[in-house]
Amino acid sequence: MKQISYLLFACLLYFSACTNQNQEEVNQEQKIESYSANIIIYGGTSAAVTAAVEAKKAGKSVLIVSPDIHLGGLSSGGLGYTDTGNKNVIGGLAREFYHRVYNYYQDDQTWKWQKKEEYGNRGQGTPAMDGDARTMWIFEPHIAEQVFEDFIKEYNITVYKDEWLDRDNGVVLKEGKIQSITTLSGKTFEGKIFMDATYEGDLMAEAAVSYHVGREANSVYNENFNGVQVGVFQHKHYFQKDIDPYIIPGDPTSGLLPKISDQPSGVNGEGDNKIQAYCFRMCLSKNPENRVPFPKPENYDPANYELLARVYAVGWTETFEKYDPIPNQKTDTNNHGPFSTDNIGMNYAYPEASYEERKAIIKEHEDYQKGLMYYLSNDENVPEDVRKDMAQWGLAKDEFTDNGNWSHQIYVREARRMVGDFVMSEKEVMGDIPLERSIGMGSYAMDSHNTQRFVTKEGFVQNEGDIGVHPHQPYQIEYGSIIPKKGECQNLLVPVCVSSSHIAFGSIRMEPVFMILGQSAASAASLAIDKNISVQEVAYTDLRPLLEKGLQRLEYVKEN
C-alpha cells in the first residue's frame, strides 16, 4: 500500500512539473510582442521621418522602429549649417521641414540668446533664410528635433525608440521577401514593405542584400575621383608644410605619433576598405549664461595632440574657420585643417562592427574630440591667442541636455552602400549620363573627407582622401539606386545607404537629399502595396505622378 502511495505521489509531482513547464512556455510566448503595419521603417534619421509622413499621407499604416532615442539623425544632431547646394532642387517634405524651421524662427520667443536682427541672414554661401520662399537652412539642433517630433505628432505616427535590430536572428526572409524583423527587446514587426533608413544599413545587410564598404577602384565604374587620391588636395585639410611624424623628431625608431598609420598609402586610383573620417558636429556657445566649459576626458592624454602642436609651430592660424554661426550665439563647428575634429583612420571597422564594438568606436571618437577641445583650451603648446579665444567657448548648455551637452549622433559620413542593379557613379552625379527614372535631385559637391593619415616616402606626415568636386549642375537620382536587385529582396527600399560609388555618395549623402529619398521611397512603397508587386516592378509612369503630387523636384530648370 505504501509503495502505491509513493508511486501516486511521484506521478503527481511529474504532472505538476509538466504543467508548470507548459505554463512557463505559454507565459514566455505571451511576452513576445508582435506589431504589424503596411510599411515598417527601420531607423530614426531624417529620411525615416519623411518616409513615414509620406506613407501616412498615402493612407498606409506605418511604424518607425528606431534604434535612436532622438529623431532626425544628423539634422537634429548638430548639423545645423545645412549642406544645401542648389536649394531650388529641394522640394517636397524636405522643403516643408526647412519651412517649418523658418516658422519657429519667426517667433521672437525662439530667439532666447540674441535678437533676430542681430543674427541677420548669416551664412557663408548658405544664407540662413530665404524670405520669399519662407525657408530657413541654418538652425539649432533642438529646433530641428522639435520639427521632426511635430511631424510625428501631427500625422499620428507610432515610433518605437531605442529598438535595435537583432542582427543575428532578427530578419525572417521567405521567397525573397522580408516577412518580419525582431529587435533585441523581443518585439517583432511584420509588414508588406520594409525600409532601411539607417546610416549603417544593418537591415539591408541582414536581408542578404549586396553592399560595399570602402572605396572602389576608379576602374570599377570608370571614375576619376574614387579610390586612393594621394597628392590630390581640393580643400585645406592637409599638411601644407613638412611635419615630422615621429615621437622623437628625426628618429623613426622612436615610433610614430598617435593618429598616424604605419601602412603605405596605396596606389592612386586603387580601391581599399577605408572610409572617410567621422566626427561630431559640435554646438558651441560664447554666451557665458549658456556655456559649459569643455570637459576633461577621464583618459585625457596630451600626447594624442602633439601632431597639432607641430602644426601650430610652423605657423598654422586657421583654428576657428569652421565655427559656423547658427542662431542664438551658437555654432555648428565642423572639421577644418590638417589636424582637427575628424578622427582620421579610426572608423574603418564601424560599418560592420557589432553594437558593442560600435559603442567603443563612438566612445573613442568622443574622447578624442573632447580631449582636443580641452587641449586647445589649456595646453601651453597651443598658441596663447588661440587658448585665450578658446576660453570664451564652451558646449551650448541648452542643447543635448540629456547627453552632457554632447551630440547624440556621431557623423557617419558613409558606412555600407548597397550594390543594386543600378549604381549611381561619378558620371551620373556630373550629369554626363541622363536618367529616366528621377526620384529627386542632388547638387552638392562630391565631398569626401580624409580617409587616412600616413608617412610619405620623404618621411613627412600627410593626409589623403579629401575630395571636393562640383557637379556641372544639379543632377537626378535614379529610382534604381534605392532598390536592391530583385533576386535578393523584393520588398525592401534603402533611401540612405543607396546604391552608389564612394565618390558619388559624397554628394548624395547630404541631409536634404536623404529627406527627399525617404519621401520618394514611401511613394514607391505605397504603389507596390496597392498593386501587390515588388518594389522592382513599380512602373515609373505610375511613380512619377505621385512624386509630382508630393512636390518633389525631378528635373533641373535653370533660373532666368
Stockholm file with secondary structure:
# STOCKHOLM 1.0

chainA/1-560         MKQISYLLFACLLYFSACTNQNQEEVNQEQKIESYSANIIIYGGTSAAVTAAVEAKKAGKSVLIVSPDIHLGGLSSGGLGYTDTGNKNVIGGLAREFYHRVYNYYQDDQTWKWQKKEEYGNRGQGTPAMDGDARTMWIFEPHIAEQVFEDFIKEYNITVYKDEWLDRDNGVVLKEGKIQSITTLSGKTFEGKIFMDATYEGDLMAEAAVSYHVGREANSVYNENFNGVQVGVFQHKHYFQKDIDPYIIPGDPTSGLLPKISDQPSGVNGEGDNKIQAYCFRMCLSKNPENRVPFPKPENYDPANYELLARVYAVGWTETFEKYDPIPNQKTDTNNHGPFSTDNIGMNYAYPEASYEERKAIIKEHEDYQKGLMYYLSNDENVPEDVRKDMAQWGLAKDEFTDNGNWSHQIYVREARRMVGDFVMSEKEVMGDIPLERSIGMGSYAMDSHNTQRFVTKEGFVQNEGDIGVHPHQPYQIEYGSIIPKKGECQNLLVPVCVSSSHIAFGSIRMEPVFMILGQSAASAASLAIDKNISVQEVAYTDLRPLLEKGLQRLEYVKEN
#=GR chainA/1-560 SS CHHHHHHHHHHHHHHHHHHHHHHHHHHHHHHCCEEEEEEEEECCBHHHHHHHHHHHHTTCCEEEECSCSSTBGGGTTTCCBCCCSSGGGCCHHHHHHHHHHHHHTTSGGGCSSSCHHHHTTCCSSSCSEETTTTEECBCCHHHHHHHHHHHHHHTTCEEECSCCBCTTTCEEEETTEEEEEEBTTSCEEEEEEEEECSSSCHHHHHTTCCEECSBCCHHHHTCSSSSCCTTCCCSSCSCCSCCCCEEETTEEEEEECTTCCCSCCCCTTCCBSCCCCCCCCBCEECCGGGEECCCCCTTCCGGGGHHHHHHHHTTCCCTTTTEEEETTTEEEECCCSSSSSCCTTSCTTGGGCCHHHHHHHHHHHHHHHHHHHHHHHHCTTSCHHHHHHHTTCEEETTSSTTTTTSCSSCCCCCCCEECCSSCBCHHHHTTCSCCSSEEEEECSCEEECCCEEEECTTSCEEEECCEEECCSSCEEEEGGGGSCCTTTCSSEECSSSCSBCHHHHHHHTSHHHHHHHHHHHHHHHHHHHHHTCCGGGCCHHHHHHHHHHTTCCCSCCCCC
#=GC SS_cons         CHHHHHHHHHHHHHHHHHHHHHHHHHHHHHHCCEEEEEEEEECCBHHHHHHHHHHHHTTCCEEEECSCSSTBGGGTTTCCBCCCSSGGGCCHHHHHHHHHHHHHTTSGGGCSSSCHHHHTTCCSSSCSEETTTTEECBCCHHHHHHHHHHHHHHTTCEEECSCCBCTTTCEEEETTEEEEEEBTTSCEEEEEEEEECSSSCHHHHHTTCCEECSBCCHHHHTCSSSSCCTTCCCSSCSCCSCCCCEEETTEEEEEECTTCCCSCCCCTTCCBSCCCCCCCCBCEECCGGGEECCCCCTTCCGGGGHHHHHHHHTTCCCTTTTEEEETTTEEEECCCSSSSSCCTTSCTTGGGCCHHHHHHHHHHHHHHHHHHHHHHHHCTTSCHHHHHHHTTCEEETTSSTTTTTSCSSCCCCCCCEECCSSCBCHHHHTTCSCCSSEEEEECSCEEECCCEEEECTTSCEEEECCEEECCSSCEEEEGGGGSCCTTTCSSEECSSSCSBCHHHHHHHTSHHHHHHHHHHHHHHHHHHHHHTCCGGGCCHHHHHHHHHHTTCCCSCCCCC
//
